[in-house]
Amino acid sequence: MVSKEERPYVIINCAASADGKIALPDKRQVRISSKEDFDRVMRLREECDAVLVGIGTVLTDDPKLNVKYDTSKQPAKVVLDTKLRIPEDAEVFKGGTKVYILTGKDVERTIEKENAEVLRCNLSKDGLIDLKEAMKLLREKGIKRLLVEGGATVIWNFLKEGLFDEFNIYISPIIIGGAKTPTIADGDGVKNENEIIKLRLKEVKKLGDGLLIRYEPWK
Ligand SMILES: NC(=O)c1ccc[n+]([C@@H]2O[C@H](COP(=O)([O-])OP(=O)(O)OC[C@H]3O[C@@H](n4cnc5c(N)ncnc54)[C@H](OP(=O)(O)O)[C@@H]3O)[C@@H](O)[C@H]2O)c1
């Protein structure tokens, strides 16, 4: 268990098509956000102490995860990377802010970069970074407000573990389709009706030509 005091305040945020997809069928990144949503996400990044993604997103999108305008408050970056597969020239390392890479305890490789810190964690039953331990470690590093930006597997696991305080989805009026296209929450999914993750609707608002839906945990 991890209490709210022991972990950062967690905001999950993603942009999806009207059919719930978050990338192209071959996983390549695609512009889904409107200008208004892009601006909102930049403000959110600025308000947070760190932005977290999975290694899947680093390998497909190679995002920088910074605030794209002049600010004195660039967030730290966090990557969940069980086997430490992150390339040394990944964009997240650029810009000088701290990059925490959460990896497994038995991984031998390390990262020789001034702004990188490798944090070694226990793994969960399914062989992924234990998110509860990861959240405690990040809180100890001074991260009080964490923005989780994806991708599909990471969002699923934060939702499944109940490790979130807000969940924002921008729905764009586009259709991407494809049975294997990444969706808002992938992973294994629930095994039966009792495991369904319930959310409480907090706000719905029109944003540009799309819709911003804000949820919070059911309890
Ligand atoms: N539209 C949006 O808002 C948005 C935002 C971000 C990404 N995306 C899209 O999302 C797609 C990538 O999603 P993805 O599911 O392939 O990758 P992902 O969620 O970014 O990363 C998943 C990987 O992270 C590692 N990981 C380690 N611990 C984990 C944990 N506790 N929970 C979850 N993952 C953990 C695992 O790889 P290891 O076992 O190797 O550690 C896992 O396979 C891309 O197509 C990208 O474009 C869209």
The ligand as a Tripos MOL2 file, in Angstrom:
@<TRIPOS>MOLECULE
LIG
   48    52     1     0     0
SMALL
NO_CHARGES

@<TRIPOS>ATOM
      1 N1         -2.0460   10.4980  -27.5960 N.am      1 LIG1
      2 C1         -1.3910   10.5240  -26.4520 C.2       1 LIG1
      3 O1         -1.7660   11.2700  -25.5300 O.2       1 LIG1
      4 C2         -0.1770    9.6690  -26.2740 C.ar      1 LIG1
      5 C3          0.7480    9.9640  -25.2540 C.ar      1 LIG1
      6 C4          1.8450    9.1270  -25.0950 C.ar      1 LIG1
      7 C5          2.0190    8.0220  -25.9270 C.ar      1 LIG1
      8 N2          1.1240    7.7810  -26.9180 N.ar      1 LIG1
      9 C6          1.2830    6.5830  -27.7850 C.3       1 LIG1
     10 O2          1.3130    5.4280  -26.9740 O.3       1 LIG1
     11 C7          2.0220    4.3970  -27.6830 C.3       1 LIG1
     12 C8          3.0050    3.7570  -26.7330 C.3       1 LIG1
     13 O3          2.2820    3.0240  -25.7640 O.3       1 LIG1
     14 P1          2.8230    1.6050  -25.2970 P.3       1 LIG1
     15 O4          1.7410    0.9620  -24.5210 O.co2     1 LIG1
     16 O5          3.4050    0.8790  -26.4610 O.co2     1 LIG1
     17 O6          4.0870    2.0020  -24.3860 O.3       1 LIG1
     18 P2          4.1980    2.8050  -23.0060 P.3       1 LIG1
     19 O7          2.9430    2.7000  -22.2400 O.co2     1 LIG1
     20 O8          4.7660    4.1370  -23.2830 O.co2     1 LIG1
     21 O9          5.3650    1.9740  -22.2920 O.3       1 LIG1
     22 C9          5.0870    0.6570  -21.8610 C.3       1 LIG1
     23 C10         6.3700   -0.0280  -21.4590 C.3       1 LIG1
     24 O10         6.9310    0.6350  -20.3220 O.3       1 LIG1
     25 C11         7.5990   -0.3280  -19.5430 C.3       1 LIG1
     26 N3          7.0840   -0.3520  -18.1680 N.ar      1 LIG1
     27 C12         7.8500   -0.5930  -17.0800 C.ar      1 LIG1
     28 N4          7.1140   -0.5940  -15.9800 N.ar      1 LIG1
     29 C13         5.8330   -0.3590  -16.3470 C.ar      1 LIG1
     30 C14         4.6260   -0.2990  -15.6230 C.ar      1 LIG1
     31 N5          4.5590   -0.4650  -14.2960 N.pl3     1 LIG1
     32 N6          3.4930   -0.0820  -16.3010 N.ar      1 LIG1
     33 C15         3.5130    0.0880  -17.6420 C.ar      1 LIG1
     34 N7          4.6420    0.0260  -18.3910 N.ar      1 LIG1
     35 C16         5.8080   -0.2130  -17.7400 C.ar      1 LIG1
     36 C17         7.3710   -1.7050  -20.2010 C.3       1 LIG1
     37 O11         8.4660   -1.9820  -21.0710 O.3       1 LIG1
     38 P3          9.7340   -2.7710  -20.4490 P.3       1 LIG1
     39 O12         9.2120   -4.1120  -20.0020 O.co2     1 LIG1
     40 O13        10.7310   -2.8310  -21.5220 O.co2     1 LIG1
     41 O14        10.1670   -1.9520  -19.2900 O.co2     1 LIG1
     42 C18         6.1300   -1.4480  -21.0360 C.3       1 LIG1
     43 O15         6.0080   -2.3080  -22.1350 O.3       1 LIG1
     44 C19         2.7140    5.0760  -28.8530 C.3       1 LIG1
     45 O16         2.0210    4.7200  -30.0280 O.3       1 LIG1
     46 C20         2.5840    6.5560  -28.5520 C.3       1 LIG1
     47 O17         2.5200    7.3350  -29.7320 O.3       1 LIG1
     48 C21         0.0440    8.5810  -27.1160 C.ar      1 LIG1
@<TRIPOS>BOND
     1     1     2 1
     2     2     3 2
     3     2     4 1
     4     4     5 ar
     5     4    48 ar
     6     5     6 ar
     7     6     7 ar
     8     7     8 ar
     9     8     9 1
    10     8    48 ar
    11     9    10 1
    12     9    46 1
    13    10    11 1
    14    11    12 1
    15    11    44 1
    16    12    13 1
    17    13    14 1
    18    14    15 2
    19    14    16 1
    20    14    17 1
    21    17    18 1
    22    18    19 2
    23    18    20 1
    24    18    21 1
    25    21    22 1
    26    22    23 1
    27    23    24 1
    28    23    42 1
    29    24    25 1
    30    25    26 1
    31    25    36 1
    32    26    27 ar
    33    26    35 ar
    34    27    28 ar
    35    28    29 ar
    36    29    30 ar
    37    29    35 ar
    38    30    31 1
    39    30    32 ar
    40    32    33 ar
    41    33    34 ar
    42    34    35 ar
    43    36    37 1
    44    36    42 1
    45    37    38 1
    46    38    39 2
    47    38    40 1
    48    38    41 1
    49    42    43 1
    50    44    45 1
    51    44    46 1
    52    46    47 1
@<TRIPOS>SUBSTRUCTURE
     1 LIG1         1 GROUP 0 **** ****
